[in-house]
Amino acid sequence: MSRPEFRIEARRRGLRWADVRAAVAMIREQRRDAIERDWFVRREVWSRYAWTEGSKPFWRHGMQVRFRHAFTDGDVTNIPGFDDVADELRHTFPDIIDADYPAESLFAYLHSERLRWPAIEQLYEEAFRMLEQLSVSDAVPF
């Protein structure tokens, strides 16, 4: 859909275009923060295993390629020194790395799908839903 089509959809749903745009901006900001954090965690782990400076840009798939047997088998013990890396990073990322099982929780995180940018249609649809859920008397949350 194009911007005029989103605008028509907002009008059809009885939503103010300014509110829709503000909601999309807020959702986009939240997504950007989450994605940047996710990518930062993955880059930090890969930086401990990248052999050269030239291999550091390959953080998106470097761990899965270099340690494919570990990721295929689901066995964190196939990654040398991973316990030490997890212990080192657990204070930096306490919301991701469990203090009791740091290597397993970090491995599970790395094994999960990395966050990606949503399509613009998804952002607008989420904004439409959010605004429709607000009652007429509620203030817009931005």
C-alpha positions in Angstrom: 0.0 0.0 0.0 1.1 3.6 -0.6 0.8 6.5 1.8 -2.5 7.8 0.2 -4.0 4.3 0.6 -3.0 4.2 4.3 -4.6 7.7 4.6 -7.8 6.4 3.0 -7.8 3.4 5.3 -7.4 5.6 8.3 -10.3 7.8 7.2 -12.4 4.6 6.6 -11.7 3.5 10.1 -12.5 6.9 11.5 -9.0 7.6 12.7 -7.2 11.0 12.5 -4.2 10.8 10.1 -2.0 12.7 12.5 -2.7 10.1 15.2 -1.9 7.3 12.8 1.4 8.9 11.8 2.4 9.5 15.4 1.5 5.9 16.3 3.5 4.6 13.4 6.5 6.7 14.5 6.2 5.5 18.1 6.0 1.8 16.9 8.9 2.3 14.5 11.0 3.8 17.3 10.2 0.8 19.6 11.1 -1.7 16.9 14.3 0.1 16.1 15.4 0.0 19.7 14.6 -3.7 20.0 16.3 -4.5 16.7 19.5 -2.5 17.5 19.7 -4.2 20.9 19.3 -7.7 19.3 21.9 -7.0 16.7 24.3 -5.5 19.3 24.1 -8.7 21.4 24.8 -10.8 18.4 27.7 -8.6 17.3 29.2 -8.7 20.8 29.2 -12.5 20.8 30.6 -12.8 17.3 33.4 -10.3 18.1 34.8 -12.9 20.5 34.9 -15.5 17.8 35.8 -13.5 14.7 39.4 -14.4 13.7 40.1 -11.2 11.8 38.9 -7.7 11.6 37.7 -8.5 8.1 35.3 -11.2 9.4 33.6 -9.0 12.0 31.0 -7.7 9.5 29.7 -11.2 9.1 28.0 -11.3 12.6 24.6 -12.0 11.1 25.6 -15.6 10.2 29.1 -16.0 11.4 28.3 -18.1 14.5 25.9 -20.3 12.6 28.4 -21.0 9.9 31.5 -21.4 11.9 29.8 -23.5 14.6 27.1 -25.2 12.4 27.4 -28.5 14.2 26.6 -26.8 17.5 23.6 -25.1 16.0 22.4 -28.1 14.0 22.8 -30.4 17.0 21.7 -27.9 19.6 24.8 -28.6 21.6 26.5 -25.5 23.1 29.5 -27.6 24.2 30.7 -27.7 20.6 31.6 -24.1 20.8 35.0 -23.6 22.4 35.1 -21.2 25.3 31.4 -20.4 25.1 30.9 -20.7 28.8 33.5 -18.0 29.4 31.9 -15.7 26.8 28.5 -16.2 28.4 29.8 -15.5 31.9 31.6 -12.4 30.6 28.4 -11.1 28.9 25.8 -12.1 31.5 26.3 -8.9 33.5 26.0 -6.8 30.4 22.8 -8.5 29.2 21.0 -9.8 32.4 17.6 -9.8 30.7 18.9 -12.2 28.0 21.5 -14.3 29.8 20.2 -16.3 32.8 22.6 -16.2 35.8 22.1 -19.8 36.6 22.5 -21.2 33.0 24.4 -18.5 31.1 25.8 -20.6 28.3 22.5 -22.3 27.6 20.4 -19.2 27.7 22.8 -17.2 25.5 23.0 -20.1 23.0 19.2 -20.3 22.9 19.1 -16.6 22.2 21.6 -16.9 19.4 19.8 -19.9 18.0 16.5 -17.9 17.8 15.6 -15.9 14.7 17.2 -12.4 14.7 14.9 -9.5 14.7 14.2 -7.9 11.3 12.6 -4.7 10.1 8.8 -5.2 9.6 7.1 -4.2 6.4 5.5 -0.8 6.4 2.1 -2.4 6.1 2.7 -4.2 9.4 3.6 -0.9 11.1 0.4 0.8 9.8 -1.8 -2.2 10.7 -0.4 -2.3 14.2 -1.0 1.5 14.5 -4.6 1.1 13.3 -5.2 -1.7 15.8 -3.7 0.3 18.7 -5.7 3.4 17.9 -8.9 1.4 17.5 -8.5 -0.1 20.9 -8.3 3.2 22.6 -11.7 4.5 23.6 -12.8 7.9 22.6 -12.2 9.3 26.0 -8.7 7.9 26.3 -5.8 10.2 25.4 -3.5 9.1 22.6 -0.3 7.7 24.1 2.1 10.0 22.4 
